[in-house]
Amino acid sequence: MDLSADRPRGDGPLWVASGGHGGRVVVLLHGIGATAAVWVKVARVLESRGLRWIAPDLRGHGGSTGQGPYGFGMHAADIAMLLRSEDPDRITVLGHSFGGVVGACLAGGLFGPPPARLAAFGVKFDWTPTEIAQAQAVAAKPPRAFATTSEARARHLKISGLSGLVREDAPETARGIRRGAEAAVLAMVPGVFGAVGPPIAPLFEALRCPLTLACGTEDAIADLAAHRRFDPDAAALEGMGHNAHIQNPVAVADLVSG
């Protein structure tokens, strides 16, 4: 299992890693600003439990195409194409934050048969007009160049929410930056923030598969009460913040392998 190495995209626009064995497959969808590499520890747990996993870098992130558009529907279409040869009745989608919303789009059935199950954690369901405006402003900015790799890595940690959780050179930060001849830049295209704006709730109200939600009790971005509007049994991940998959991969793997 290697979620940090470069690999070809095959016939699609996404950089994709996969591993494990078995009939069931868990599709791991990362949050905004991150890459599939953040799932390295969760993937290891899933493999130990006899499950397969597929982890793409979403469009505009990491090793995947930087070409837009970057709306939730476009991401869901990318994932539907990626999974076209899989049996939907054997697919579980596990999404973190932004990835959970992409999973909800997929689970609504607009891009083909829905997966058997959607699990998500750390989803920000409610956005204020100010927050939406801020996200759109970020989306309009050109990529920022950094004089050193270390500066670029520090920025990647901040924008992906990994600051204080992993080292700059940890496996979870793989493909977060690109180094050019004169400067380093984030691999994430700023335009991905342009997805923010459409209401999130209707996507979760239109699901065509069972839903499992969870939220860290120390999450400063997402709210457990909001999760329980859509899943009354949404789990409280005690002591965990927004990146529960980094802090406690076993607890996150439990959301799909129980």
C-alpha positions in Angstrom: 0.0 0.0 0.0 1.4 3.3 -1.0 -0.7 6.5 -1.0 2.3 8.8 -1.5 4.0 7.6 -4.7 3.3 9.0 -8.1 1.3 6.8 -10.5 -0.3 7.3 -13.9 -4.0 8.3 -14.0 -4.8 5.5 -16.6 -7.7 6.5 -18.8 -9.3 9.1 -16.5 -8.6 12.5 -15.1 -7.9 11.4 -11.5 -4.8 10.1 -9.7 -6.0 7.0 -8.0 -4.6 4.5 -5.4 -6.2 1.2 -4.4 -5.5 -1.8 -2.3 -6.8 -4.6 -0.2 -8.8 -7.6 -1.2 -12.4 -8.8 -1.0 -15.8 -8.2 -2.5 -16.7 -5.0 -0.7 -14.9 -1.8 -1.7 -14.6 1.5 0.3 -14.2 4.6 -1.7 -12.2 7.2 0.3 -12.9 10.9 -0.6 -10.7 13.5 1.0 -11.5 17.0 2.1 -10.8 20.3 0.3 -7.1 21.1 0.1 -5.9 17.6 0.9 -5.1 14.6 -1.2 -5.8 10.9 -1.0 -2.6 10.5 1.0 -4.5 11.5 4.2 -6.2 8.1 4.1 -3.0 6.1 4.5 -3.8 4.9 8.1 -7.5 4.3 7.5 -6.6 2.3 4.4 -4.3 0.1 6.5 -7.1 -0.6 8.9 -9.5 -1.4 6.1 -7.1 -3.9 4.6 -6.6 -5.6 8.0 -10.4 -6.1 8.0 -10.6 -7.8 4.6 -11.8 -4.8 2.7 -10.7 -3.3 -0.6 -10.3 0.5 -0.9 -10.0 3.1 -3.7 -8.7 6.6 -2.9 -8.6 9.3 -5.6 -7.2 12.8 -5.6 -10.2 14.9 -6.4 -10.1 17.1 -9.5 -8.0 20.2 -8.8 -6.0 18.4 -6.1 -2.7 16.5 -5.9 -1.8 14.5 -8.9 -5.2 14.8 -10.6 -6.1 17.1 -13.5 -6.2 20.8 -12.6 -8.8 21.5 -15.2 -12.2 22.7 -14.0 -15.1 23.0 -13.4 -14.9 22.0 -9.7 -18.5 21.9 -8.6 -19.7 19.1 -6.4 -21.5 17.5 -9.4 -18.3 17.5 -11.5 -16.5 15.7 -8.7 -19.3 13.2 -8.4 -19.3 12.5 -12.1 -15.5 11.9 -11.9 -16.1 9.3 -9.1 -19.0 7.7 -11.0 -16.7 7.2 -14.0 -13.9 5.8 -11.8 -16.3 3.3 -10.3 -18.0 2.3 -13.6 -16.7 -1.3 -13.5 -17.6 -1.8 -9.8 -20.8 -3.4 -8.5 -22.7 -0.5 -6.8 -24.2 -3.0 -4.3 -20.7 -3.6 -3.0 -19.6 0.0 -2.8 -19.4 2.1 0.4 -18.4 5.7 0.1 -16.5 7.3 3.0 -16.1 11.0 2.7 -14.5 13.6 4.9 -15.9 17.2 4.9 -15.9 18.3 1.2 -15.5 14.7 0.2 -18.7 13.8 2.2 -20.7 16.3 0.1 -19.3 14.8 -3.1 -20.3 11.4 -1.8 -23.9 12.7 -1.2 -24.1 13.9 -4.8 -23.0 10.4 -5.9 -25.5 8.8 -3.5 -28.4 10.8 -5.0 -28.4 8.6 -8.1 -28.0 11.4 -10.6 -24.7 9.9 -11.9 -25.9 6.3 -12.1 -26.8 3.7 -9.5 -26.1 4.9 -6.0 -23.6 3.1 -3.7 -24.8 0.6 -1.2 -24.0 3.0 1.6 -22.6 6.5 2.4 -20.6 7.4 5.5 -19.3 10.9 6.1 -17.8 12.9 8.9 -16.9 16.5 9.5 -19.3 17.8 7.0 -20.0 21.6 7.2 -23.7 21.7 6.4 -24.4 25.4 7.1 -22.5 28.2 5.4 -23.1 31.9 6.1 -23.1 34.4 3.3 -19.8 35.8 4.5 -18.2 32.3 4.5 -19.5 31.7 0.9 -18.1 35.1 -0.2 -14.7 34.3 1.4 -14.5 30.9 -0.4 -15.4 32.5 -3.7 -12.8 35.1 -3.2 -10.2 32.4 -2.6 -11.3 30.7 -5.8 -10.7 33.8 -7.9 -7.1 34.1 -6.7 -4.1 33.0 -8.9 -1.9 30.2 -7.5 0.6 31.5 -5.0 4.3 30.8 -5.4 6.6 30.1 -2.5 10.4 30.6 -2.5 11.1 27.4 -0.6 9.6 23.9 -0.5 9.2 24.2 3.3 7.1 27.4 2.9 4.8 25.6 0.4 4.5 22.5 2.6 3.6 24.7 5.6 0.8 26.3 3.5 -0.4 22.9 2.4 -0.7 21.8 6.0 -2.7 24.9 6.9 -5.1 24.9 4.0 -5.7 21.1 4.3 -6.2 21.4 8.1 -3.3 19.2 8.9 -1.2 21.8 10.8 -0.2 20.4 14.2 -1.3 16.9 13.3 1.5 15.7 11.0 5.0 16.7 10.0 5.6 18.7 6.8 7.2 15.6 5.2 4.7 13.0 6.6 3.1 10.5 4.2 -0.3 12.3 4.6 1.1 15.4 2.8 2.1 13.6 -0.4 1.4 15.5 -3.6 0.3 18.5 -1.7 2.8 20.8 -3.5 4.6 20.9 -6.8 8.1 22.2 -7.2 9.1 24.1 -10.3 12.4 25.4 -11.5 12.1 28.7 -9.5 9.3 28.3 -7.0 7.0 25.8 -5.3 3.2 26.0 -5.5 0.3 24.1 -3.9 -0.9 21.3 -6.1 -4.5 22.3 -5.2 -6.0 24.8 -7.7 -7.6 27.7 -5.8 -10.7 27.4 -8.0 -11.8 24.3 -6.1 -13.2 26.7 -3.5 -15.7 27.8 -6.1 -17.8 24.7 -5.3 -18.9 26.4 -2.1 -22.2 28.1 -2.3 -25.1 25.7 -3.3 -27.0 24.5 -0.2 -25.7 21.2 1.2 -28.8 20.0 3.0 -30.9 19.1 -0.1 -28.1 16.7 -1.3 -28.4 14.7 2.0 -32.2 14.9 1.9 -32.2 13.2 -1.6 -30.0 10.2 -0.8 -31.0 6.9 -2.2 -28.9 4.7 0.1 -28.4 4.3 3.9 -26.4 7.1 5.6 -24.0 7.0 8.5 -22.6 10.3 9.9 -20.1 11.2 12.6 -18.4 14.4 13.9 -15.6 15.1 16.2 -16.6 16.6 19.5 -13.8 19.1 19.1 -14.5 19.9 15.5 -14.2 23.7 15.0 -15.6 23.6 11.5 -18.5 21.1 11.5 -21.2 20.6 14.1 -22.5 17.4 15.6 -26.1 18.7 16.0 -26.2 19.5 12.2 -25.1 15.9 11.4 -27.9 14.6 13.6 -30.5 16.5 11.5 -29.8 13.9 8.8 -28.7 10.9 10.9 -30.2 11.0 14.4 -27.7 8.3 15.4 -24.6 10.3 14.1 -21.6 9.3 16.2 -19.8 11.7 18.5 -16.1 11.1 18.0 -14.9 12.0 21.4 -11.9 14.3 21.7 -11.4 14.5 17.9 -11.3 17.6 15.7 -12.0 18.1 12.1 -9.5 15.5 10.8 -10.6 12.5 12.8 -9.1 10.1 10.2 -5.7 11.4 11.1 -6.3 11.4 14.8 -8.1 8.1 15.2 -8.1 6.0 12.0 -9.6 3.0 13.7 -12.7 5.0 14.8 -13.2 6.3 11.3 -12.7 2.8 9.8 -15.4 1.6 12.2 -17.9 3.8 10.4 -17.8 1.5 7.3 -16.5 -1.8 8.5 -18.8 -2.5 11.4 
